[in-house]
Amino acid sequence: MKPVPEILLERHGELIQSEGVTVVSHIQRQVGEWFLQTLMIKDCDVPFKYKRPQRFKSLLDHKVNLIYYPSKEVVGGFEIEIMQVVRVRRY
């Protein structure tokens, strides 16, 4: 049986996997019933976003494995690039 990341990457060609990246900022804020998580990764200028039903342990200064896809979001009338996280695992 194949590991979950390999299955996801095979089924969805637009997904990207990054292994062992360092988190330099981890912000959590409540939006309705969900907690919106925003990660900033070392040497990357694009925010990585995902939602969880409860708060998460801080990933600040930890290495993580991410599976994500590029997306765009409109903020204040400007379109910005974001990375929509599908799976995050502490390294």
Summary of the structure (lengths in Angstrom):
residues: 91
radius of gyration: 13.5
end to end distance: 21.8
largest distance: 45.9
contacts: 222
relative contact order: 0.26
helix: 9%
strand: 60%
